[in-house]
Amino acid sequence: MPQLDTSTWFITILSMMISLFALIQLKLHKYTYPANPTPAGLKSTKQPTPWESKWTKIYSPLSLPPQ
């Protein structure tokens, strides 16, 4: 049975990796990515809540005088 000649494997694998790298770079070069998007000036509109317009106080049961 003949011996397998592996002398050309290194250059074959190396050239394959270089060509794959070049193809991937060419594929990715076609895409344009937006440069650091900035917020579009979101205005926070504060909705009035009913409990903000009147004064409220929460009494703790422990702070009430004994009855």
PyMOL commands that place a pseudoatom at each C-alpha (Angstrom):
pseudoatom trace, name=CA, resn=MET, resi=1, chain=A, elem=C, hetatm=0, pos=[0.000, 0.000, 0.000]
pseudoatom trace, name=CA, resn=PRO, resi=2, chain=A, elem=C, hetatm=0, pos=[1.513, 3.369, -1.038]
pseudoatom trace, name=CA, resn=GLN, resi=3, chain=A, elem=C, hetatm=0, pos=[2.466, 6.019, 1.480]
pseudoatom trace, name=CA, resn=LEU, resi=4, chain=A, elem=C, hetatm=0, pos=[0.236, 9.128, 1.652]
pseudoatom trace, name=CA, resn=ASP, resi=5, chain=A, elem=C, hetatm=0, pos=[2.134, 12.193, 0.456]
pseudoatom trace, name=CA, resn=THR, resi=6, chain=A, elem=C, hetatm=0, pos=[1.505, 15.014, 2.950]
pseudoatom trace, name=CA, resn=SER, resi=7, chain=A, elem=C, hetatm=0, pos=[4.180, 17.408, 1.687]
pseudoatom trace, name=CA, resn=THR, resi=8, chain=A, elem=C, hetatm=0, pos=[1.669, 19.724, -0.029]
pseudoatom trace, name=CA, resn=TRP, resi=9, chain=A, elem=C, hetatm=0, pos=[-0.891, 19.836, 2.772]
pseudoatom trace, name=CA, resn=PHE, resi=10, chain=A, elem=C, hetatm=0, pos=[0.587, 22.868, 4.503]
pseudoatom trace, name=CA, resn=ILE, resi=11, chain=A, elem=C, hetatm=0, pos=[0.512, 25.113, 1.429]
pseudoatom trace, name=CA, resn=THR, resi=12, chain=A, elem=C, hetatm=0, pos=[-2.944, 23.819, 0.466]
pseudoatom trace, name=CA, resn=ILE, resi=13, chain=A, elem=C, hetatm=0, pos=[-4.449, 24.543, 3.884]
pseudoatom trace, name=CA, resn=LEU, resi=14, chain=A, elem=C, hetatm=0, pos=[-2.672, 27.892, 4.120]
pseudoatom trace, name=CA, resn=SER, resi=15, chain=A, elem=C, hetatm=0, pos=[-3.871, 29.038, 0.697]
pseudoatom trace, name=CA, resn=MET, resi=16, chain=A, elem=C, hetatm=0, pos=[-7.406, 27.854, 1.510]
pseudoatom trace, name=CA, resn=MET, resi=17, chain=A, elem=C, hetatm=0, pos=[-7.448, 29.873, 4.743]
pseudoatom trace, name=CA, resn=ILE, resi=18, chain=A, elem=C, hetatm=0, pos=[-6.124, 32.995, 3.007]
pseudoatom trace, name=CA, resn=SER, resi=19, chain=A, elem=C, hetatm=0, pos=[-8.696, 32.739, 0.224]
pseudoatom trace, name=CA, resn=LEU, resi=20, chain=A, elem=C, hetatm=0, pos=[-11.525, 32.186, 2.725]
pseudoatom trace, name=CA, resn=PHE, resi=21, chain=A, elem=C, hetatm=0, pos=[-10.380, 35.204, 4.715]
pseudoatom trace, name=CA, resn=ALA, resi=22, chain=A, elem=C, hetatm=0, pos=[-10.330, 37.311, 1.543]
pseudoatom trace, name=CA, resn=LEU, resi=23, chain=A, elem=C, hetatm=0, pos=[-13.805, 36.139, 0.517]
pseudoatom trace, name=CA, resn=ILE, resi=24, chain=A, elem=C, hetatm=0, pos=[-15.264, 36.864, 3.948]
pseudoatom trace, name=CA, resn=GLN, resi=25, chain=A, elem=C, hetatm=0, pos=[-13.677, 40.329, 3.952]
pseudoatom trace, name=CA, resn=LEU, resi=26, chain=A, elem=C, hetatm=0, pos=[-15.163, 41.060, 0.543]
pseudoatom trace, name=CA, resn=LYS, resi=27, chain=A, elem=C, hetatm=0, pos=[-18.584, 39.882, 1.678]
pseudoatom trace, name=CA, resn=LEU, resi=28, chain=A, elem=C, hetatm=0, pos=[-18.498, 41.992, 4.838]
pseudoatom trace, name=CA, resn=HIS, resi=29, chain=A, elem=C, hetatm=0, pos=[-17.173, 45.039, 2.972]
pseudoatom trace, name=CA, resn=LYS, resi=30, chain=A, elem=C, hetatm=0, pos=[-20.466, 45.352, 1.065]
pseudoatom trace, name=CA, resn=TYR, resi=31, chain=A, elem=C, hetatm=0, pos=[-22.494, 46.097, 4.184]
pseudoatom trace, name=CA, resn=THR, resi=32, chain=A, elem=C, hetatm=0, pos=[-22.744, 49.620, 5.524]
pseudoatom trace, name=CA, resn=TYR, resi=33, chain=A, elem=C, hetatm=0, pos=[-23.214, 49.966, 9.240]
pseudoatom trace, name=CA, resn=PRO, resi=34, chain=A, elem=C, hetatm=0, pos=[-24.624, 53.150, 10.826]
pseudoatom trace, name=CA, resn=ALA, resi=35, chain=A, elem=C, hetatm=0, pos=[-22.071, 55.180, 12.728]
pseudoatom trace, name=CA, resn=ASN, resi=36, chain=A, elem=C, hetatm=0, pos=[-22.992, 55.493, 16.436]
pseudoatom trace, name=CA, resn=PRO, resi=37, chain=A, elem=C, hetatm=0, pos=[-26.726, 56.234, 16.322]
pseudoatom trace, name=CA, resn=THR, resi=38, chain=A, elem=C, hetatm=0, pos=[-27.823, 59.091, 18.534]
pseudoatom trace, name=CA, resn=PRO, resi=39, chain=A, elem=C, hetatm=0, pos=[-31.203, 59.301, 20.268]
pseudoatom trace, name=CA, resn=ALA, resi=40, chain=A, elem=C, hetatm=0, pos=[-33.790, 61.152, 18.219]
pseudoatom trace, name=CA, resn=GLY, resi=41, chain=A, elem=C, hetatm=0, pos=[-34.667, 63.592, 20.968]
pseudoatom trace, name=CA, resn=LEU, resi=42, chain=A, elem=C, hetatm=0, pos=[-37.201, 61.607, 22.917]
pseudoatom trace, name=CA, resn=LYS, resi=43, chain=A, elem=C, hetatm=0, pos=[-39.337, 64.019, 24.872]
pseudoatom trace, name=CA, resn=SER, resi=44, chain=A, elem=C, hetatm=0, pos=[-40.614, 62.588, 28.110]
pseudoatom trace, name=CA, resn=THR, resi=45, chain=A, elem=C, hetatm=0, pos=[-44.145, 63.793, 28.525]
pseudoatom trace, name=CA, resn=LYS, resi=46, chain=A, elem=C, hetatm=0, pos=[-45.052, 63.582, 32.178]
pseudoatom trace, name=CA, resn=GLN, resi=47, chain=A, elem=C, hetatm=0, pos=[-48.573, 62.407, 32.740]
pseudoatom trace, name=CA, resn=PRO, resi=48, chain=A, elem=C, hetatm=0, pos=[-50.240, 63.992, 35.776]
pseudoatom trace, name=CA, resn=THR, resi=49, chain=A, elem=C, hetatm=0, pos=[-51.232, 61.389, 38.303]
pseudoatom trace, name=CA, resn=PRO, resi=50, chain=A, elem=C, hetatm=0, pos=[-54.106, 62.007, 40.731]
pseudoatom trace, name=CA, resn=TRP, resi=51, chain=A, elem=C, hetatm=0, pos=[-52.012, 61.437, 43.844]
pseudoatom trace, name=CA, resn=GLU, resi=52, chain=A, elem=C, hetatm=0, pos=[-49.452, 64.091, 42.910]
pseudoatom trace, name=CA, resn=SER, resi=53, chain=A, elem=C, hetatm=0, pos=[-51.936, 66.953, 43.088]
pseudoatom trace, name=CA, resn=LYS, resi=54, chain=A, elem=C, hetatm=0, pos=[-53.009, 66.377, 46.665]
pseudoatom trace, name=CA, resn=TRP, resi=55, chain=A, elem=C, hetatm=0, pos=[-51.128, 65.920, 49.907]
pseudoatom trace, name=CA, resn=THR, resi=56, chain=A, elem=C, hetatm=0, pos=[-51.175, 62.438, 51.293]
pseudoatom trace, name=CA, resn=LYS, resi=57, chain=A, elem=C, hetatm=0, pos=[-49.623, 60.942, 54.362]
pseudoatom trace, name=CA, resn=ILE, resi=58, chain=A, elem=C, hetatm=0, pos=[-49.337, 57.282, 55.198]
pseudoatom trace, name=CA, resn=TYR, resi=59, chain=A, elem=C, hetatm=0, pos=[-49.680, 56.524, 58.889]
pseudoatom trace, name=CA, resn=SER, resi=60, chain=A, elem=C, hetatm=0, pos=[-47.791, 53.579, 60.261]
pseudoatom trace, name=CA, resn=PRO, resi=61, chain=A, elem=C, hetatm=0, pos=[-49.884, 51.592, 62.756]
pseudoatom trace, name=CA, resn=LEU, resi=62, chain=A, elem=C, hetatm=0, pos=[-47.017, 51.687, 65.233]
pseudoatom trace, name=CA, resn=SER, resi=63, chain=A, elem=C, hetatm=0, pos=[-46.796, 55.465, 65.203]
pseudoatom trace, name=CA, resn=LEU, resi=64, chain=A, elem=C, hetatm=0, pos=[-50.470, 56.023, 66.045]
pseudoatom trace, name=CA, resn=PRO, resi=65, chain=A, elem=C, hetatm=0, pos=[-51.347, 56.845, 69.648]
pseudoatom trace, name=CA, resn=PRO, resi=66, chain=A, elem=C, hetatm=0, pos=[-52.725, 53.921, 71.642]
pseudoatom trace, name=CA, resn=GLN, resi=67, chain=A, elem=C, hetatm=0, pos=[-56.490, 53.782, 71.858]
for i in range(1, 67): cmd.bond("trace and resi %d" % i, "trace and resi %d" % (i + 1))
show_as sticks, trace
zoom trace
